[in-house]
Amino acid sequence: MSRAAIGLGTNIGDRLSNLQFAVDSFLLLPKTQVLSVSEVYETEPVGAVTDQPKFLNAVLLIETDLSPLTVLGACLGIEAAAGRKRLVKDGPRVLDLDLLFYENVKSETAELTLPHPRIMQRAFVLVPLNDLFPSGRAPGLSFGSAYKNADKSGVTPTNLKLQSKENIYG
């Protein structure tokens, strides 16, 4: 089994429920376990469309026997099941799931780039990723320096919690 990290984001509707839907959906995937989930952070929008609601972001760590492309397909399917419509690049979204890394896999294809090409520039990914890997080193990814130098001013901790399998079943 390999470990992989999924970036979770949402800024439309019941944001916490949207993130919980994503975690619950990963719990249902075959050959996959949810290992942990970061704290939930509220963040400013990033990209071309900045006039939109703030996001909630978190990072989910899974262990899986599914291939990286299958995990990516699961992410897209979970987004669609949540009601995501890709109308405007960087626009508001009910759910955004990014495969951040997949243990010991590097990929640069039209379908999938691993590790995700913008991890090191996104404080809204680095901060929750650091919750899961406080050493700044994840499987196949060293991000400690990027985390240290990131502008974290737009990433605000919340008191919101996501339930993972461990939290639900003991």
GROMACS elastic network, one bead per residue, 0.5 to 0.9 nm:
[ bonds ]
;  ai    aj funct       b0    kb
    1    31     6  0.84593   500
    1    32     6  0.85029   500
    1    63     6  0.60408   500
    1    64     6  0.51565   500
    1    66     6  0.83211   500
    2    62     6  0.81671   500
    2    63     6  0.53314   500
    2    64     6  0.53970   500
    2    65     6  0.63946   500
    2    66     6  0.84805   500
    2   102     6  0.70436   500
    2   103     6  0.56089   500
    2   104     6  0.82593   500
    3    35     6  0.87310   500
    3    61     6  0.69107   500
    3    62     6  0.55578   500
    3    64     6  0.63534   500
    3    65     6  0.89323   500
    3   101     6  0.83521   500
    3   102     6  0.60616   500
    3   103     6  0.52590   500
    3   104     6  0.89276   500
    3   139     6  0.74127   500
    4    60     6  0.83258   500
    4    61     6  0.58516   500
    4    62     6  0.53838   500
    4    63     6  0.62880   500
    4    64     6  0.75778   500
    4    68     6  0.85076   500
    4    71     6  0.88839   500
    4    99     6  0.74261   500
    4   100     6  0.73369   500
    4   101     6  0.54585   500
    4   103     6  0.58528   500
    4   139     6  0.82321   500
    5    59     6  0.65887   500
    5    60     6  0.55708   500
    5    62     6  0.62727   500
    5    63     6  0.88287   500
    5    98     6  0.83852   500
    5    99     6  0.61628   500
    5   100     6  0.53904   500
    5   101     6  0.55415   500
    5   102     6  0.67298   500
    5   103     6  0.87564   500
    5   129     6  0.82914   500
    6    58     6  0.85278   500
    6    59     6  0.56049   500
    6    60     6  0.50751   500
    6    61     6  0.64668   500
    6    62     6  0.78599   500
    6    75     6  0.84176   500
    6    97     6  0.63654   500
    6    98     6  0.54338   500
    6   100     6  0.55171   500
    6   101     6  0.75696   500
    7    57     6  0.73463   500
    7    58     6  0.61515   500
    7    60     6  0.64709   500
    7    96     6  0.77580   500
    7    97     6  0.54954   500
    7    99     6  0.64380   500
    7   100     6  0.63193   500
    7   125     6  0.66222   500
    7   128     6  0.87404   500
    7   129     6  0.85209   500
    8    19     6  0.66091   500
    8    22     6  0.76890   500
    8    23     6  0.89321   500
    8    56     6  0.80075   500
    8    57     6  0.54156   500
    8    58     6  0.51484   500
    8    59     6  0.57345   500
    8    60     6  0.72549   500
    8    95     6  0.72732   500
    8    96     6  0.58786   500
    8    98     6  0.68253   500
    8   125     6  0.87193   500
    9    15     6  0.84560   500
    9    18     6  0.85860   500
    9    19     6  0.70684   500
    9    55     6  0.63159   500
    9    56     6  0.56118   500
    9    58     6  0.67385   500
    9    59     6  0.87717   500
    9    93     6  0.81759   500
    9    94     6  0.81144   500
    9    95     6  0.57546   500
    9    97     6  0.65423   500
    9    98     6  0.86762   500
   10    13     6  0.83471   500
   10    14     6  0.87849   500
   10    15     6  0.57004   500
   10    16     6  0.82439   500
   10    18     6  0.68232   500
   10    19     6  0.70427   500
   10    54     6  0.83962   500
   10    55     6  0.52882   500
   10    56     6  0.55131   500
   10    57     6  0.68421   500
   10    92     6  0.78281   500
   10    93     6  0.58297   500
   10    94     6  0.51612   500
   10    96     6  0.61112   500
   10    97     6  0.89731   500
   11    14     6  0.82604   500
   11    15     6  0.59867   500
   11    45     6  0.87634   500
   11    52     6  0.80460   500
   11    53     6  0.58100   500
   11    54     6  0.58143   500
   11    56     6  0.64219   500
   11    92     6  0.60973   500
   11    93     6  0.58514   500
   11    94     6  0.60161   500
   11    95     6  0.75577   500
   12    15     6  0.62337   500
   12    18     6  0.85416   500
   12    53     6  0.74371   500
   12    54     6  0.88886   500
   12    55     6  0.81835   500
   12    92     6  0.65162   500
   12    93     6  0.57643   500
   12    95     6  0.78806   500
   13    16     6  0.88340   500
   13    17     6  0.85093   500
   13    18     6  0.77583   500
   13    94     6  0.66652   500
   14    17     6  0.53970   500
   14    18     6  0.61894   500
   14    19     6  0.88851   500
   14    94     6  0.85763   500
   15    18     6  0.50072   500
   15    19     6  0.63873   500
   15    20     6  0.86671   500
   15    55     6  0.77922   500
   15    56     6  0.64839   500
   15    94     6  0.75239   500
   15    95     6  0.84224   500
   16    19     6  0.51985   500
   16    20     6  0.61686   500
   16    21     6  0.85649   500
   16    40     6  0.86785   500
   16    56     6  0.73565   500
   16   160     6  0.75437   500
   16   161     6  0.82846   500
   16   162     6  0.77420   500
   17    21     6  0.59935   500
   17    22     6  0.86637   500
   17   162     6  0.89026   500
   18    21     6  0.50839   500
   18    22     6  0.65526   500
   18    23     6  0.89825   500
   18    82     6  0.72200   500
   18    94     6  0.68520   500
   18    95     6  0.64393   500
   19    22     6  0.51486   500
   19    23     6  0.64846   500
   19    24     6  0.87027   500
   19    56     6  0.80308   500
   19    57     6  0.80902   500
   19    58     6  0.80459   500
   19    95     6  0.73150   500
   19   162     6  0.74794   500
   20    23     6  0.50513   500
   20    24     6  0.60223   500
   20    25     6  0.83998   500
   20   162     6  0.59051   500
   20   163     6  0.70113   500
   20   164     6  0.86116   500
   21    24     6  0.50901   500
   21    25     6  0.59963   500
   21    26     6  0.86936   500
   21    78     6  0.84094   500
   21    82     6  0.76187   500
   22    25     6  0.50455   500
   22    26     6  0.63610   500
   22    27     6  0.87676   500
   22    75     6  0.85172   500
   22    78     6  0.66088   500
   22    79     6  0.79428   500
   22    82     6  0.82586   500
   22    95     6  0.80584   500
   22    97     6  0.82236   500
   23    26     6  0.52523   500
   23    27     6  0.64396   500
   23    34     6  0.78659   500
   23    37     6  0.83660   500
   23    60     6  0.74258   500
   23   162     6  0.77484   500
   23   163     6  0.76242   500
   23   164     6  0.67124   500
   23   165     6  0.88174   500
   24    27     6  0.50630   500
   24    28     6  0.67451   500
   24   163     6  0.82825   500
   24   164     6  0.75544   500
   24   165     6  0.83005   500
   25    28     6  0.52588   500
   25    29     6  0.68548   500
   25    74     6  0.89473   500
   25    78     6  0.68157   500
   26    29     6  0.52838   500
   26    30     6  0.87877   500
   26    32     6  0.73590   500
   26    33     6  0.76306   500
   26    34     6  0.69175   500
   26    62     6  0.81128   500
   26    74     6  0.82455   500
   26    75     6  0.87209   500
   26    78     6  0.84944   500
   27    30     6  0.83551   500
   27    32     6  0.71134   500
   27    33     6  0.63242   500
   27    34     6  0.61451   500
   27   164     6  0.80295   500
   27   165     6  0.70158   500
   28    32     6  0.78669   500
   28    33     6  0.86642   500
   29    32     6  0.56154   500
   29    33     6  0.79529   500
   29    64     6  0.89132   500
   29    74     6  0.81259   500
   30    33     6  0.84018   500
   30    64     6  0.82684   500
   30    65     6  0.84409   500
   30    66     6  0.79869   500
   31    63     6  0.82634   500
   31    64     6  0.55381   500
   31    65     6  0.53914   500
   31    66     6  0.65617   500
   32    62     6  0.67216   500
   32    63     6  0.56008   500
   32    65     6  0.65526   500
   32    66     6  0.73275   500
   33    61     6  0.87284   500
   33    62     6  0.55406   500
   33    63     6  0.51902   500
   33    64     6  0.63554   500
   33   165     6  0.82394   500
   34    37     6  0.78966   500
   34    60     6  0.74182   500
   34    61     6  0.61875   500
   34    63     6  0.64621   500
   34    64     6  0.87265   500
   34   164     6  0.66783   500
   34   165     6  0.65148   500
   34   166     6  0.83373   500
   35    60     6  0.78486   500
   35    61     6  0.54962   500
   35    62     6  0.52087   500
   35    63     6  0.66108   500
   35   164     6  0.78339   500
   35   165     6  0.79816   500
   35   166     6  0.80212   500
   36    59     6  0.85958   500
   36    60     6  0.61120   500
   36    61     6  0.52627   500
   36    62     6  0.71503   500
   36   132     6  0.74488   500
   36   164     6  0.66354   500
   36   165     6  0.84611   500
   36   166     6  0.81316   500
   37    40     6  0.87453   500
   37    58     6  0.71758   500
   37    59     6  0.58617   500
   37    61     6  0.60829   500
   37    62     6  0.88331   500
   37   128     6  0.86032   500
   37   131     6  0.86055   500
   37   132     6  0.73428   500
   37   162     6  0.71993   500
   37   163     6  0.80883   500
   37   164     6  0.67696   500
   38    58     6  0.56245   500
   38    59     6  0.53632   500
   38    60     6  0.64790   500
   38    61     6  0.83445   500
   38   128     6  0.53682   500
   38   129     6  0.70272   500
   38   130     6  0.84135   500
   38   131     6  0.56244   500
   38   132     6  0.60235   500
   38   161     6  0.87486   500
   38   162     6  0.82974   500
   39    57     6  0.85151   500
   39    58     6  0.62021   500
   39    59     6  0.79405   500
   39   128     6  0.62983   500
   39   131     6  0.70077   500
   39   132     6  0.89548   500
   39   157     6  0.74119   500
   39   158     6  0.77072   500
   39   159     6  0.83038   500
   39   160     6  0.75867   500
   39   161     6  0.66082   500
   39   162     6  0.77440   500
   40    56     6  0.64850   500
   40    57     6  0.57106   500
   40    58     6  0.50020   500
   40    59     6  0.82858   500
   40   128     6  0.74491   500
   40   156     6  0.87300   500
   40   157     6  0.64738   500
   40   158     6  0.59455   500
   40   159     6  0.75531   500
   40   160     6  0.60038   500
   40   161     6  0.64472   500
   40   162     6  0.75348   500
   41    55     6  0.80252   500
   41    56     6  0.54812   500
   41    57     6  0.52189   500
   41    58     6  0.64459   500
   41   124     6  0.76613   500
   41   127     6  0.85240   500
   41   128     6  0.75809   500
   41   155     6  0.61522   500
   41   156     6  0.53331   500
   41   158     6  0.54921   500
   41   159     6  0.86805   500
   41   160     6  0.82374   500
   42    54     6  0.65625   500
   42    55     6  0.55166   500
   42    57     6  0.63360   500
   42   124     6  0.84520   500
   42   154     6  0.80075   500
   42   155     6  0.59199   500
   42   156     6  0.51080   500
   42   157     6  0.64093   500
   42   158     6  0.66435   500
   43    46     6  0.87251   500
   43    54     6  0.56509   500
   43    55     6  0.50952   500
   43    56     6  0.62150   500
   43    57     6  0.70468   500
   43   124     6  0.65124   500
   43   154     6  0.55100   500
   43   156     6  0.62773   500
   43   157     6  0.88973   500
   44    50     6  0.79758   500
   44    52     6  0.88484   500
   44    53     6  0.79054   500
   44    54     6  0.50863   500
   44    55     6  0.63256   500
   44    56     6  0.89955   500
   44   124     6  0.85909   500
   44   154     6  0.56851   500
   44   155     6  0.72216   500
   45    48     6  0.89593   500
   45    49     6  0.75009   500
   45    50     6  0.54457   500
   45    51     6  0.79207   500
   45    52     6  0.69430   500
   45    53     6  0.73483   500
   45    54     6  0.59120   500
   45    55     6  0.65150   500
   45    90     6  0.83691   500
   45    91     6  0.87097   500
   45    92     6  0.86585   500
   46    49     6  0.73784   500
   46    50     6  0.63651   500
   46    90     6  0.74124   500
   46   122     6  0.86241   500
   47    50     6  0.65079   500
   47    89     6  0.85114   500
   47    90     6  0.56877   500
   47    91     6  0.83077   500
   48    89     6  0.78379   500
   48    90     6  0.62789   500
   48    91     6  0.79608   500
   49    52     6  0.69799   500
   49    88     6  0.84903   500
   49    89     6  0.79558   500
   49    90     6  0.59383   500
   49    91     6  0.56277   500
   49    92     6  0.81950   500
   50    53     6  0.84497   500
   50    90     6  0.85126   500
   50    91     6  0.81016   500
   51    91     6  0.88918   500
   52    55     6  0.89683   500
   52    91     6  0.74917   500
   52    92     6  0.63460   500
   53    92     6  0.74024   500
   55    92     6  0.88092   500
   56   158     6  0.89542   500
   57   124     6  0.66046   500
   57   125     6  0.75794   500
   57   128     6  0.77652   500
   57   155     6  0.89601   500
   58   124     6  0.80128   500
   58   125     6  0.73805   500
   58   127     6  0.87057   500
   58   128     6  0.56201   500
   58   129     6  0.79629   500
   58   162     6  0.89802   500
   59   100     6  0.89442   500
   59   125     6  0.71520   500
   59   128     6  0.56687   500
   59   129     6  0.59800   500
   59   131     6  0.86659   500
   59   132     6  0.80363   500
   60   128     6  0.89180   500
   60   129     6  0.85046   500
   60   132     6  0.85944   500
   61   132     6  0.77968   500
   63    66     6  0.89809   500
   64    67     6  0.80258   500
   64    71     6  0.86222   500
   66    69     6  0.81373   500
   66    70     6  0.59335   500
   66    71     6  0.63404   500
   67    70     6  0.50963   500
   67    71     6  0.62774   500
   67    72     6  0.86320   500
   67   102     6  0.89703   500
   68    71     6  0.50764   500
   68    72     6  0.61757   500
   68    73     6  0.86045   500
   68    99     6  0.83135   500
   68   101     6  0.88716   500
   68   102     6  0.65750   500
   68   105     6  0.81909   500
   68   112     6  0.83674   500
   68   114     6  0.89913   500
   69    73     6  0.61206   500
   69    74     6  0.85687   500
   69   111     6  0.79583   500
   69   112     6  0.72769   500
   70    74     6  0.61365   500
   70    75     6  0.86348   500
   71    75     6  0.62554   500
   71    76     6  0.87622   500
   71    99     6  0.75971   500
   72    75     6  0.50423   500
   72    76     6  0.64036   500
   72    77     6  0.86623   500
   72    97     6  0.87361   500
   72    98     6  0.78153   500
   72    99     6  0.63311   500
   72   111     6  0.89517   500
   72   112     6  0.79051   500
   73    76     6  0.51362   500
   73    77     6  0.61156   500
   73    78     6  0.85762   500
   74    78     6  0.60245   500
   74    79     6  0.85004   500
   75    78     6  0.51937   500
   75    79     6  0.61816   500
   75    80     6  0.86552   500
   75    96     6  0.83824   500
   75    97     6  0.56974   500
   75    98     6  0.71879   500
   75    99     6  0.76335   500
   76    79     6  0.51073   500
   76    80     6  0.62180   500
   76    81     6  0.86395   500
   76    96     6  0.86259   500
   76    97     6  0.73775   500
   76    98     6  0.89506   500
   77    80     6  0.50577   500
   77    81     6  0.60880   500
   77    82     6  0.85966   500
   78    81     6  0.50042   500
   78    82     6  0.62069   500
   78    83     6  0.87458   500
   78    84     6  0.88804   500
   78    95     6  0.84224   500
   78    97     6  0.82518   500
   79    82     6  0.51633   500
   79    83     6  0.65242   500
   79    84     6  0.54258   500
   79    85     6  0.85424   500
   79    94     6  0.78546   500
   79    95     6  0.55695   500
   79    96     6  0.64464   500
   79    97     6  0.69206   500
   80    83     6  0.50555   500
   80    84     6  0.50539   500
   80    85     6  0.72415   500
   80    95     6  0.85090   500
   81    84     6  0.74078   500
   82    94     6  0.68976   500
   82    95     6  0.67161   500
   83    93     6  0.88620   500
   83    94     6  0.66830   500
   83    95     6  0.78536   500
   84    93     6  0.62082   500
   84    94     6  0.55411   500
   84    95     6  0.61440   500
   84    96     6  0.79557   500
   85    88     6  0.87384   500
   85    93     6  0.74630   500
   85    94     6  0.82939   500
   86    89     6  0.71445   500
   86    91     6  0.82997   500
   86    93     6  0.79248   500
   87    91     6  0.75823   500
   88    92     6  0.78148   500
   89    92     6  0.87473   500
   90    93     6  0.83890   500
   92    95     6  0.89424   500
   93    96     6  0.65868   500
   98   101     6  0.89963   500
   98   116     6  0.76770   500
   99   102     6  0.75271   500
   99   112     6  0.88229   500
   99   113     6  0.89717   500
   99   114     6  0.78655   500
   99   115     6  0.79753   500
   99   116     6  0.67271   500
  100   113     6  0.89759   500
  100   114     6  0.68627   500
  100   115     6  0.56124   500
  100   117     6  0.84134   500
  100   118     6  0.89374   500
  100   119     6  0.70895   500
  100   125     6  0.87644   500
  101   104     6  0.84242   500
  101   105     6  0.75818   500
  101   106     6  0.83232   500
  101   113     6  0.89735   500
  101   114     6  0.56706   500
  101   116     6  0.63492   500
  101   138     6  0.86389   500
  101   139     6  0.80342   500
  101   140     6  0.78329   500
  101   141     6  0.75881   500
  102   105     6  0.55871   500
  102   106     6  0.79311   500
  102   114     6  0.71142   500
  102   115     6  0.71983   500
  102   139     6  0.77134   500
  102   140     6  0.79417   500
  103   106     6  0.86631   500
  103   138     6  0.82961   500
  103   139     6  0.51169   500
  103   140     6  0.58365   500
  103   141     6  0.84808   500
  104   139     6  0.65515   500
  104   140     6  0.51551   500
  104   141     6  0.86182   500
  105   114     6  0.68072   500
  105   115     6  0.78075   500
  105   140     6  0.75314   500
  106   113     6  0.73403   500
  106   115     6  0.63193   500
  106   140     6  0.85519   500
  107   112     6  0.63802   500
  107   115     6  0.73480   500
  108   111     6  0.81242   500
  108   112     6  0.62089   500
  108   114     6  0.66330   500
  108   115     6  0.89116   500
  109   112     6  0.52758   500
  109   113     6  0.60099   500
  110   113     6  0.76028   500
  112   115     6  0.89855   500
  112   116     6  0.82834   500
  113   116     6  0.56799   500
  113   117     6  0.65757   500
  114   117     6  0.69232   500
  115   118     6  0.85366   500
  115   119     6  0.77013   500
  115   140     6  0.84334   500
  115   141     6  0.74812   500
  116   119     6  0.58202   500
  116   120     6  0.88663   500
  117   120     6  0.77629   500
  117   121     6  0.88364   500
  118   121     6  0.54411   500
  118   122     6  0.64458   500
  119   122     6  0.54575   500
  119   123     6  0.80862   500
  119   124     6  0.89674   500
  119   125     6  0.63298   500
  119   126     6  0.68025   500
  119   143     6  0.83778   500
  119   146     6  0.88424   500
  120   123     6  0.77255   500
  120   125     6  0.82524   500
  120   126     6  0.70636   500
  120   143     6  0.67830   500
  120   145     6  0.89490   500
  120   146     6  0.55370   500
  120   147     6  0.75113   500
  120   150     6  0.82419   500
  121   125     6  0.85940   500
  121   126     6  0.82887   500
  121   146     6  0.74716   500
  121   147     6  0.89940   500
  121   150     6  0.73543   500
  122   125     6  0.54055   500
  122   126     6  0.62260   500
  122   127     6  0.86770   500
  122   150     6  0.76832   500
  122   151     6  0.88035   500
  123   127     6  0.57579   500
  123   128     6  0.85345   500
  123   146     6  0.87319   500
  123   147     6  0.71953   500
  123   150     6  0.58393   500
  123   151     6  0.65087   500
  123   152     6  0.56856   500
  123   153     6  0.87469   500
  123   154     6  0.80351   500
  123   155     6  0.69948   500
  124   127     6  0.59065   500
  124   128     6  0.70320   500
  124   129     6  0.88294   500
  124   152     6  0.77750   500
  124   154     6  0.79930   500
  124   155     6  0.60357   500
  125   128     6  0.58057   500
  125   129     6  0.60067   500
  125   130     6  0.85606   500
  126   130     6  0.59499   500
  126   131     6  0.87376   500
  126   143     6  0.76044   500
  126   144     6  0.87525   500
  126   146     6  0.77677   500
  126   147     6  0.56986   500
  126   150     6  0.80276   500
  126   152     6  0.89308   500
  127   130     6  0.51468   500
  127   131     6  0.66569   500
  127   147     6  0.69854   500
  127   150     6  0.89054   500
  127   152     6  0.75386   500
  127   155     6  0.76449   500
  128   132     6  0.68743   500
  128   133     6  0.88343   500
  129   132     6  0.53356   500
  129   133     6  0.61900   500
  129   134     6  0.80377   500
  129   136     6  0.83806   500
  129   138     6  0.85291   500
  129   143     6  0.89752   500
  130   135     6  0.74897   500
  130   136     6  0.62094   500
  130   137     6  0.85807   500
  130   143     6  0.85223   500
  130   144     6  0.80854   500
  130   147     6  0.75926   500
  131   134     6  0.57500   500
  132   135     6  0.89731   500
  132   138     6  0.85173   500
  133   136     6  0.57075   500
  133   137     6  0.61654   500
  133   138     6  0.60618   500
  134   137     6  0.75954   500
  134   144     6  0.83516   500
  135   138     6  0.81451   500
  135   143     6  0.89909   500
  135   144     6  0.69715   500
  136   141     6  0.84062   500
  136   142     6  0.60012   500
  136   143     6  0.51998   500
  136   145     6  0.75813   500
  136   146     6  0.88217   500
  136   147     6  0.74588   500
  137   140     6  0.77408   500
  137   141     6  0.58312   500
  137   143     6  0.60564   500
  137   144     6  0.65248   500
  138   142     6  0.62234   500
  138   143     6  0.77321   500
  139   142     6  0.81221   500
  142   145     6  0.78844   500
  142   146     6  0.86521   500
  143   146     6  0.53108   500
  143   147     6  0.61027   500
  143   148     6  0.86457   500
  144   147     6  0.50637   500
  144   148     6  0.61061   500
  144   149     6  0.86817   500
  145   148     6  0.50759   500
  145   149     6  0.62537   500
  145   150     6  0.85095   500
  146   149     6  0.52362   500
  146   150     6  0.58651   500
  147   150     6  0.51811   500
  147   151     6  0.85364   500
  147   152     6  0.85838   500
  148   151     6  0.86443   500
  149   152     6  0.87501   500
  150   153     6  0.88915   500
  151   154     6  0.74839   500
  151   155     6  0.86380   500
  152   155     6  0.53799   500
  152   156     6  0.81918   500
  153   156     6  0.74415   500
  157   160     6  0.85620   500
  158   161     6  0.82793   500
  162   167     6  0.87126   500
  163   166     6  0.77499   500
  163   167     6  0.54448   500
  163   168     6  0.63039   500
  164   167     6  0.52377   500
  164   168     6  0.63409   500
  164   169     6  0.86792   500
  165   168     6  0.51838   500
  165   169     6  0.59322   500
  165   170     6  0.77695   500
  166   169     6  0.55317   500
  166   170     6  0.52756   500
  167   170     6  0.56314   500
